[in-house]
Amino acid sequence: MVATTDIAPGDLIFKEQAVSIGPFHDTPPICLTCLRRVSGRFLCNECGVPMCSSRCSEAAAHRQLECKVFAGQRGKNKVEISDFKANNPFYQSIAALRCLLLKGKDESGWAAMQSMVDHNSDREREDPEHWKICQHNIVRYLVELCGLPYTKEEVNHVIGLMEVNAFETNLTADWKKKATDEDEEENGPVERREEKTENSEETLTTGGMVRERDGWGRGVFPLLAMLNHSCASNARYISLADGWMECRATVVISSQSPSFF
């Protein structure tokens, strides 16, 4: 990526929203909309997957994506989770599934992902145990058990592109835990208190701090993925709320010079 004009330190180079966002490969049960931890007290009324609230279960980020897939699963394929503390292999399939669901729905997003490298040969050779886990918990699960119309090559490609190109992204707007429908439905209205940050006059309404890493996942950012890495970087990326990323210059970048991070 080459600058078309001189860029000053701190200037915005570009801003981009992820074409797809999903959980980390290893995660305990989380809400598939906001990516926060769940207790199992609230289930999506369509697919039965644990969510944090009715609001999140009805959000397009879930209802229009994997919800339709899992709602059609019956018998032993029906999603049932009982342990809400340990990592659950079910969630390993979500990021890949969301990428696959772009096919036929988001042509530009799907085309961008097809142009990304997956390094599958290297990944299989360098970490055969992880490769076997992905084949069983993701490829076999989605293609054979769920019967989805994707090839094993397509599934392995999106797994690889996520592992090679994805960036951590934050879906928690203010890093504070907001009251969920579940909280209010089961426990009554949540008492909120007004707080002011030490270095700001901004007032925050909060129901308490979130758990560590709540609201974080990994996203595909095609434009950001085009930047090269360098030990002498001249740009940095900043994770914003709701799956957005900013790329800003850290030093002067002269016109016709490449950007690195």
C-alpha positions in Angstrom: 0.0 0.0 0.0 1.6 3.3 -1.2 0.8 6.8 0.0 -0.6 9.1 -2.7 0.3 12.3 -0.7 2.4 13.2 2.3 0.9 11.9 5.6 1.7 13.5 9.0 2.1 11.5 12.2 -1.3 10.7 13.7 -3.2 11.2 10.4 -5.8 8.7 9.4 -4.7 6.5 6.5 -8.0 4.6 6.3 -10.8 3.2 8.4 -12.4 -0.2 7.7 -15.1 -2.4 9.1 -14.6 -6.2 9.2 -16.4 -8.2 6.5 -16.7 -11.0 9.0 -16.2 -11.3 12.8 -16.2 -14.5 14.9 -14.9 -15.9 18.2 -11.4 -16.9 18.9 -10.5 -20.5 18.1 -10.5 -21.5 21.7 -13.2 -19.9 23.9 -15.6 -20.8 26.6 -19.3 -20.3 25.7 -20.0 -16.7 24.6 -22.8 -14.7 23.1 -22.5 -14.9 19.3 -23.5 -11.3 18.9 -21.6 -9.3 21.4 -19.0 -12.1 22.2 -19.4 -11.7 25.9 -19.4 -14.7 28.3 -22.7 -16.4 28.9 -24.1 -18.4 31.8 -26.6 -20.6 30.0 -29.6 -19.0 31.5 -30.8 -17.6 28.2 -31.0 -19.5 24.9 -31.9 -18.3 21.4 -35.5 -19.2 20.9 -34.8 -20.1 17.3 -31.6 -22.3 17.4 -31.1 -23.0 21.1 -27.6 -21.6 21.2 -26.7 -19.8 24.5 -26.9 -16.0 24.2 -26.7 -13.2 26.7 -30.1 -11.7 26.0 -33.1 -11.6 23.7 -31.7 -8.4 22.1 -28.6 -10.2 21.0 -30.4 -13.3 19.9 -32.6 -11.2 17.6 -29.7 -9.2 16.2 -28.9 -9.7 12.5 -25.3 -10.6 13.4 -26.7 -13.9 14.8 -30.2 -14.3 13.4 -29.3 -13.8 9.8 -26.1 -16.0 9.9 -25.5 -19.1 11.9 -28.9 -19.1 13.7 -30.5 -20.3 10.5 -28.0 -23.1 10.2 -28.3 -24.4 13.7 -32.1 -24.0 13.9 -32.3 -26.7 11.2 -30.2 -29.2 13.1 -32.0 -32.0 14.9 -31.0 -35.0 17.0 -27.4 -35.4 17.9 -26.5 -32.3 15.9 -28.6 -30.0 18.0 -26.5 -27.6 19.9 -26.4 -28.4 23.6 -23.9 -26.9 26.0 -23.7 -27.7 29.7 -20.2 -26.5 30.8 -20.0 -22.7 30.7 -16.5 -22.4 32.2 -14.3 -24.6 29.9 -13.5 -23.9 26.3 -16.1 -25.6 24.0 -15.1 -27.0 20.6 -18.5 -25.9 19.1 -17.3 -22.3 18.9 -14.3 -23.3 16.7 -16.7 -23.5 13.8 -18.4 -20.1 14.1 -15.7 -17.9 12.5 -15.3 -20.2 9.5 -19.1 -20.6 9.1 -19.6 -16.8 9.1 -17.0 -16.4 6.3 -18.6 -19.2 4.3 -22.1 -17.6 4.7 -20.8 -14.6 2.7 -20.8 -16.8 -0.4 -23.8 -15.7 -2.5 -24.7 -12.9 -0.1 -21.7 -10.5 -0.1 -19.9 -10.8 -3.4 -17.3 -8.2 -2.7 -16.6 -9.7 0.8 -16.4 -13.2 -0.5 -14.1 -12.2 -3.4 -11.8 -10.4 -1.0 -11.5 -13.5 1.1 -10.8 -15.6 -1.9 -7.8 -13.5 -2.7 -6.3 -14.0 0.7 -3.6 -16.5 1.4 -4.3 -19.5 3.7 -0.9 -21.1 3.9 -2.7 -24.5 4.4 0.3 -26.6 3.3 2.5 -24.9 5.8 0.0 -25.0 8.6 -0.6 -28.7 8.1 3.1 -29.5 8.1 4.1 -27.2 11.0 1.2 -28.0 13.4 -0.4 -31.4 12.4 -2.2 -31.7 15.7 -4.0 -28.4 15.3 -4.7 -29.3 11.6 -6.4 -32.5 12.8 -8.5 -30.6 15.3 -9.7 -28.2 12.6 -10.6 -31.1 10.3 -12.7 -32.8 12.9 -14.3 -29.9 14.8 -14.8 -27.5 11.8 -14.5 -29.2 8.4 -16.2 -32.5 9.3 -18.8 -30.7 11.5 -19.9 -28.2 8.9 -19.7 -30.4 5.8 -20.6 -33.8 7.0 -22.7 -33.4 10.1 -24.5 -30.1 9.3 -24.6 -31.0 5.6 -23.8 -27.5 4.4 -23.2 -26.9 0.7 -19.4 -26.1 0.9 -16.4 -28.1 -0.2 -13.8 -29.2 2.3 -11.4 -27.0 0.3 -13.6 -23.9 0.8 -13.8 -24.6 4.6 -10.1 -25.1 4.9 -9.4 -21.9 3.0 -11.5 -19.8 5.3 -10.0 -21.4 8.4 -6.5 -20.7 7.0 -7.2 -17.1 6.0 -8.6 -16.4 9.4 -5.5 -17.8 11.1 -3.2 -16.0 8.8 -5.0 -12.7 8.2 -7.5 -12.0 11.0 -7.0 -9.2 13.5 -8.3 -9.0 17.1 -11.3 -6.7 17.2 -13.5 -5.2 19.9 -17.3 -5.3 19.9 -17.6 -3.7 23.4 -18.1 0.0 22.8 -17.0 1.4 26.2 -15.4 -1.6 27.8 -18.1 -1.6 30.4 -20.7 -4.3 31.0 -24.2 -3.2 30.1 -27.3 -4.6 31.6 -28.7 -7.4 29.4 -32.3 -8.5 28.9 -31.4 -11.6 30.9 -30.3 -9.6 33.9 -33.5 -7.5 33.9 -35.8 -10.4 33.1 -34.5 -12.6 35.9 -33.3 -10.1 38.5 -35.4 -7.0 37.9 -34.0 -3.6 36.8 -30.2 -3.4 37.2 -29.1 -0.6 39.5 -26.9 1.7 37.5 -24.4 4.1 38.9 -22.9 7.2 37.3 -19.1 7.1 37.1 -16.5 9.6 35.8 -13.2 8.6 34.5 -10.1 10.0 36.2 -8.9 11.8 33.1 -12.2 12.8 31.5 -15.4 14.5 32.4 -17.3 11.9 30.3 -20.0 10.2 32.4 -20.5 6.5 32.0 -23.5 4.4 32.9 -22.4 0.9 33.9 -23.6 -2.2 35.6 -20.0 -3.3 36.5 -16.8 -4.2 34.7 -16.8 -6.9 32.1 -14.8 -10.1 32.4 -11.3 -10.0 30.9 -11.4 -10.3 27.0 -15.2 -10.0 27.0 -16.4 -8.5 23.7 -13.3 -9.4 21.8 -13.0 -11.7 18.8 -11.2 -11.9 15.4 -12.2 -10.2 12.2 -11.3 -10.2 8.5 -10.2 -6.8 7.3 -9.2 -7.1 3.6 -7.6 -3.6 3.3 -5.7 -3.9 6.6 -4.4 -7.3 5.6 -2.7 -5.7 2.6 -0.3 -3.8 4.7 3.2 -5.4 5.0 5.0 -6.0 8.3 8.2 -4.3 9.2 10.5 -3.9 12.2 10.6 -0.2 11.3 6.9 0.4 11.1 5.4 3.8 10.1 1.7 3.0 10.9 -0.4 1.4 13.5 -3.9 0.0 13.6 -6.4 0.8 16.4 -9.3 -1.4 17.3 -12.5 0.6 17.6 -16.0 -0.4 18.7 -18.3 -2.6 16.7 -15.7 -4.3 14.5 -14.1 -1.1 13.1 -10.4 -0.5 12.6 -8.4 2.6 12.1 -4.9 2.8 10.5 -2.9 5.9 11.4 0.5 7.1 10.6 3.1 7.0 13.5 5.8 9.0 11.6 5.8 11.2 8.5 5.0 9.0 5.4 6.2 10.7 2.2 4.1 10.5 -1.0 4.8 7.3 -2.9 6.2 5.6 0.2 4.7 2.3 1.4 2.9 1.9 4.7 4.1 -0.8 7.2 3.0 -1.8 10.6 
